[in-house]
Amino acid sequence: GFHVDFDNYHSTHSDETRFFANDIYGKLKAAGLVEVRPIEQFFDPVKQMFLPDRYIKGECPKCGTADQYGDSCESCGAAYAPTDLKNPVSAVSGAVPVRKSSDHYFFKLSDPRCQEFLRRATREVCKTQPEAVNKLQEWLGEAGENKLTDWDISRDAPYFGFEIPDAPGKYFYVWLDAPIGYMGSFKNLCSKNGLDFNEYFKPDSTTELYHFIGKDILYFHALFWPAELAHAGFRTPTKIFAHGFLTVDGAKMSKSRGTFITARTWLDVGL
């Protein structure tokens, strides 16, 4: 209906994506960029479970917008830890969560290697959109400021996705392996068509890789994703294009909140 075809329709929950998630994690760990340390985490006293970020709602600690999830704000774009939320409630039971300690795995974005790389890469990958560059530099801070904190890449069971190798009960945070799904899907396509995956994803590849995303996930695609790739020995995106989103009653159109229009409805109604 929109004259768009997919070369490959595949799932992020695949053997290929699992392979690359484990591979990238292993390389980051070998490079000294993964650290395990205890954190205080929200725990649902009714359901007796640790609460991943999407299982918690509250007020954004940056702008005060209500009904936000525990990892990022759809209003101001801020990324934060679930424990930073104001007036948090469990999305599972509605109970007020309590704090408990748990060991988590961190990707050390505060490492000088990551900081130096990202200051250079973010200007290049988003240079066609000055607003995006400015936002990324705001998150990074000036040279020597070290504003970018280490990234919590693990979640406690029950969770979905892939269990971290050698860490029973610990799962990769969805934003670690979701973009890796691009690699998994492409690897699947390469296997079907006799293509050499490495020619496309090696650091000196001459092919071009573009991402078109919503501005609310710029943080993940332009900071975490390139840093993962670069320090695991893969090529990084050529360009990332971040766009605004449609709103309903002034709030972002949201699949999880049920305020959305499907592509089919858009066509059938004649929009």
C-alpha positions as CSV (number, residue, x, y, z in Angstrom):
1,G,0.0,0.0,0.0
2,F,2.9,2.4,0.6
3,H,5.1,0.9,-2.2
4,V,7.6,-0.4,0.4
5,D,9.1,-3.9,0.2
6,F,11.3,-5.7,2.8
7,D,14.2,-7.7,1.6
8,N,13.9,-9.8,4.7
9,Y,11.3,-10.1,7.4
10,H,12.9,-11.6,10.5
11,S,12.6,-11.6,14.3
12,T,15.0,-10.0,16.8
13,H,14.4,-13.2,18.9
14,S,16.5,-15.3,16.7
15,D,19.6,-17.5,16.8
16,E,21.5,-15.0,14.7
17,T,20.7,-12.1,17.1
18,R,21.6,-14.2,20.1
19,F,24.9,-15.0,18.5
20,F,25.8,-11.3,17.9
21,A,24.5,-10.2,21.3
22,N,26.8,-12.7,23.0
23,D,29.6,-11.9,20.6
24,I,29.5,-8.1,21.2
25,Y,29.0,-8.6,25.0
26,G,32.0,-10.9,25.1
27,K,34.2,-8.5,23.1
28,L,33.2,-5.5,25.3
29,K,33.9,-7.6,28.4
30,A,37.4,-8.6,27.0
31,A,38.2,-5.0,26.4
32,G,37.5,-4.1,30.0
33,L,34.3,-2.2,29.2
34,V,31.9,-4.3,31.3
35,E,31.7,-4.1,35.0
36,V,29.5,-5.9,37.6
37,R,28.4,-3.9,40.6
38,P,25.4,-3.9,43.0
39,I,22.6,-1.4,42.5
40,E,19.4,-0.5,44.3
41,Q,16.5,-1.6,42.2
42,F,12.7,-1.3,42.6
43,F,11.0,-4.5,43.8
44,D,7.3,-5.2,43.8
45,P,6.3,-6.2,47.3
46,V,3.0,-7.7,46.1
47,K,4.3,-9.7,43.1
48,Q,7.7,-10.4,44.8
49,M,9.7,-9.5,41.7
50,F,12.3,-7.0,40.6
51,L,10.8,-4.5,38.2
52,P,12.5,-3.8,34.9
53,D,12.0,-0.2,33.6
54,R,9.0,-0.9,31.5
55,Y,7.2,-2.4,34.6
56,I,7.4,0.9,36.4
57,K,5.7,4.2,35.8
58,G,6.1,7.6,37.5
59,E,6.9,11.2,36.9
60,C,10.0,12.1,34.8
61,P,12.8,13.3,37.1
62,K,13.8,15.9,34.5
63,C,10.6,17.6,33.3
64,G,7.9,16.2,35.7
65,T,5.7,14.7,33.0
66,A,3.5,12.0,34.5
67,D,2.9,8.4,33.4
68,Q,6.4,7.8,32.1
69,Y,8.3,4.5,32.0
70,G,11.4,3.8,34.0
71,D,14.1,4.2,31.3
72,S,13.3,7.3,29.3
73,C,10.8,10.2,29.0
74,E,8.6,10.5,25.9
75,S,8.1,14.2,26.6
76,C,11.7,15.6,27.0
77,G,13.7,12.7,25.8
78,A,15.7,12.3,29.0
79,A,17.2,8.8,29.8
80,Y,17.5,7.8,33.4
81,A,17.5,5.0,35.9
82,P,14.1,3.6,37.1
83,T,15.0,4.7,40.7
84,D,15.2,8.3,39.5
85,L,11.4,8.4,38.8
86,K,9.2,10.5,41.1
87,N,6.2,8.9,42.7
88,P,6.8,5.5,41.1
89,V,4.2,2.7,41.0
90,S,4.5,-0.9,39.8
91,A,2.8,-1.3,36.4
92,V,2.2,-5.0,37.3
93,S,0.3,-4.6,40.6
94,G,-0.1,-0.9,41.2
95,A,1.8,-1.1,44.4
96,V,4.5,1.4,45.5
97,P,7.8,-0.4,44.9
98,V,10.5,-0.8,47.5
99,R,14.3,-0.8,47.0
100,K,16.4,-3.9,47.1
101,S,20.0,-4.6,46.1
102,S,20.9,-6.7,43.0
103,D,24.1,-7.2,41.0
104,H,23.9,-5.6,37.5
105,Y,26.2,-5.5,34.5
106,F,27.3,-2.1,33.1
107,F,28.8,-1.1,29.8
108,K,31.4,1.5,30.8
109,L,30.4,4.5,28.6
110,S,32.3,6.7,31.1
111,D,35.6,5.1,29.9
112,P,37.7,7.7,28.1
113,R,37.8,5.4,25.0
114,C,34.0,5.6,24.7
115,Q,33.9,9.3,25.5
116,E,36.5,10.2,22.9
117,F,34.9,8.0,20.2
118,L,31.4,9.4,20.8
119,R,32.4,13.1,20.8
120,R,33.8,12.5,17.3
121,A,31.2,10.0,16.0
122,T,28.0,11.8,17.1
123,R,28.9,14.9,15.1
124,E,29.6,12.8,12.0
125,V,26.7,10.4,12.2
126,C,24.0,13.2,12.8
127,K,25.6,16.1,11.0
128,T,22.7,16.6,8.7
129,Q,20.5,17.4,11.7
130,P,22.1,20.1,13.9
131,E,19.3,19.8,16.5
132,A,20.2,16.1,17.0
133,V,23.9,16.9,17.3
134,N,23.2,19.6,19.8
135,K,21.1,17.2,21.9
136,L,23.8,14.5,21.8
137,Q,26.4,17.0,22.8
138,E,24.2,18.1,25.7
139,W,24.1,14.5,26.9
140,L,27.9,14.1,26.4
141,G,28.9,17.4,27.9
142,E,32.0,19.3,27.1
143,A,35.4,17.5,26.9
144,G,36.5,16.6,30.4
145,E,33.0,16.8,31.9
146,N,32.3,13.1,31.6
147,K,28.5,13.5,31.9
148,L,27.8,10.2,30.2
149,T,27.3,7.6,32.9
150,D,27.8,3.9,32.6
151,W,24.9,2.0,31.0
152,D,23.1,-0.7,32.9
153,I,22.8,-3.5,30.3
154,S,21.3,-6.2,32.5
155,R,17.8,-6.9,33.9
156,D,16.8,-9.5,36.5
157,A,14.4,-12.4,35.7
158,P,11.5,-12.4,34.9
159,Y,12.5,-10.7,31.7
160,F,12.4,-11.4,27.9
161,G,15.1,-11.8,25.3
162,F,18.5,-13.4,25.9
163,E,20.0,-14.6,29.2
164,I,23.6,-13.2,29.7
165,P,26.2,-15.9,29.2
166,D,27.5,-17.3,32.5
167,A,25.0,-15.1,34.5
168,P,22.0,-17.2,35.4
169,G,18.9,-15.1,36.0
170,K,20.3,-12.1,34.3
171,Y,19.1,-10.9,30.9
172,F,20.4,-8.4,28.4
173,Y,18.5,-5.1,28.6
174,V,16.3,-4.9,25.5
175,W,18.2,-1.8,24.2
176,L,21.4,-3.8,24.1
177,D,20.2,-6.4,21.7
178,A,17.3,-4.7,19.9
179,P,19.6,-2.8,17.4
180,I,21.7,-6.0,17.2
181,G,18.6,-7.5,15.7
182,Y,19.5,-5.5,12.5
183,M,22.7,-7.5,12.3
184,G,20.8,-10.7,13.0
185,S,18.2,-10.1,10.3
186,F,20.9,-9.1,7.8
187,K,23.0,-12.2,8.7
188,N,19.8,-14.3,8.0
189,L,19.5,-12.6,4.6
190,C,23.1,-13.2,3.8
191,S,22.7,-16.9,4.5
192,K,19.7,-17.1,2.2
193,N,21.4,-15.2,-0.7
194,G,25.1,-16.2,-0.5
195,L,26.3,-12.8,0.7
196,D,29.4,-12.2,2.8
197,F,28.1,-10.6,6.0
198,N,31.6,-9.4,7.0
199,E,31.9,-7.3,3.8
200,Y,29.0,-5.2,5.1
201,F,29.9,-5.0,8.8
202,K,33.7,-4.9,9.0
203,P,35.1,-1.6,10.3
204,D,36.5,-0.5,6.8
205,S,33.4,-1.5,4.9
206,T,32.6,0.8,2.0
207,T,28.8,0.0,2.1
208,E,26.4,2.5,3.6
209,L,24.2,1.9,6.7
210,Y,21.3,4.3,7.5
211,H,18.9,4.4,10.4
212,F,15.6,6.3,10.3
213,I,14.3,6.6,13.9
214,G,12.0,8.5,16.2
215,K,13.7,11.2,18.2
216,D,12.7,9.5,21.5
217,I,15.2,6.7,20.8
218,L,18.1,9.0,19.6
219,Y,19.9,8.3,22.9
220,F,20.0,4.5,22.2
221,H,20.8,4.7,18.5
222,A,23.4,7.5,18.4
223,L,25.2,6.8,21.7
224,F,24.8,3.2,22.9
225,W,24.6,1.5,19.5
226,P,27.7,3.1,17.8
227,A,29.7,2.6,21.0
228,E,28.7,-1.1,21.1
229,L,29.7,-1.6,17.5
230,A,33.0,0.3,17.5
231,H,34.4,-1.3,20.6
232,A,33.4,-4.8,19.4
233,G,35.2,-4.4,16.1
234,F,32.2,-3.7,13.8
235,R,31.5,-0.8,11.5
236,T,29.2,2.0,12.7
237,P,26.2,3.6,11.0
238,T,26.9,6.0,8.1
239,K,24.1,8.3,9.2
240,I,21.2,8.4,11.7
241,F,18.1,10.5,10.9
242,A,15.9,11.3,13.9
243,H,12.3,12.5,13.3
244,G,9.5,13.8,15.5
245,F,6.3,11.9,16.1
246,L,2.6,12.3,15.6
247,T,0.7,13.3,18.7
248,V,-2.7,12.5,20.2
249,D,-4.2,15.1,22.5
250,G,-0.7,16.6,22.8
251,A,1.0,13.3,23.8
252,K,3.1,11.1,21.6
253,M,1.2,8.5,19.6
254,S,1.9,5.3,21.5
255,K,1.4,1.6,20.7
256,S,1.7,0.5,24.3
257,R,-0.9,3.1,25.4
258,G,-3.3,2.2,22.6
259,T,-3.2,5.7,21.0
260,F,-2.1,4.8,17.5
261,I,-3.3,4.3,13.9
262,T,-2.2,1.3,12.0
263,A,-0.8,1.6,8.5
264,R,-3.9,-0.3,7.2
265,T,-6.3,2.1,8.9
266,W,-4.4,5.0,7.4
267,L,-4.9,3.6,3.9
268,D,-8.5,2.5,4.4
269,V,-9.6,5.8,5.8
270,G,-7.9,7.7,3.0
271,L,-5.5,9.8,5.0
